[in-house]
Amino acid sequence: MHVLMTGGTGLIGAATVTALKEQNATVTVLTRRPPADAPRVEYITSLSQCEGPVDAVINLAGAGLADRRWTRAYKQEIFESRVALTRRLVDWMRAQSRPPERLISASAIGYYGASEDGVFSEEAPSGAGFSAELCRQWEDEAVCAQELGTAVTRLRLGVVFSSRGGALGKMTQANQLGVESWLGTGGQWLSWVHITDVVRAIQFVLEHDMPAPVCNLVAPEAATHRTFAREVARHKGSMLRLGVPAFAVRWLAGEMADELLLQGQRVVPARLLDDGFEFQYPTLNAALRALMTA
């Protein structure tokens, strides 16, 4: 199988590339900054450089939503890196004499907006806010590939936990000082997933005969931020419990605080479970135990 991937040098992409190479797939990665040492992987900086028929496309590229404050310029960068890139990718697929059979395109659970009480399966409608609008447009561009006869699956990712970077390190910084901490009330939902299950789910969808059009890629057990802080403290220990007031979070993070940090959504992976996918880390305790002893 020849797989073309965007975002292949990021946290999820790099892990997925490794897994695909272990299965002897041919992998081509589109990136602006090819690594100096890249054995057994073809890195390209333009889609025009992609050689040979491509069987599947995995689209993971995108500027990080939580990497910096949401200025007007950074919002535009986020849209360009996700929505505009996906449009260019589908245009490239359209120009091929044999379009790829599969497109797996990342999205996010921000699609559903924020809620304290709702439980969101893949059937739930989209919500309100910058994240929801971004995900709607992002997914709309990916769905256009269906016109080519390509099977399209949109993966709505939750917060990905890894010991090699990403959100977990930032969320547990206070624990390094012995402080069990949370943001705001701590009652907001956190729908998370272990990096191993992300890669396994991508492979599962890639190999599935009739892949679902949308999959929530989150662990079956969501948790509140207070519960998360308590579970981390069980593994790391704590001498003090202290929340960060909402006004302080808003002062530090601006608009992003209200959409990503002080609110959340309880999301369930209904499609993956219905299709028989088994999570290696279905519970927060199991995931943290593996990650914090790695």
Helices and strands as residue ranges (DSSP letters): E 2-6, H 11-22, E 26-30, E 42-44, G 47-49, E 56-59, H 72-79, I 80-84, H 85-94, E 102-108, G 109-112, E 119-120, H 130-143, G 144-148, E 151-157, E 159-161, H 167-171, G 174-177, E 179-183, E 189-190, E 192-194, H 195-207, E 214-217, E 223-224, H 225-236, E 240-244, H 246-253, H 255-256, I 257-261, E 266-267, H 270-274, H 284-292
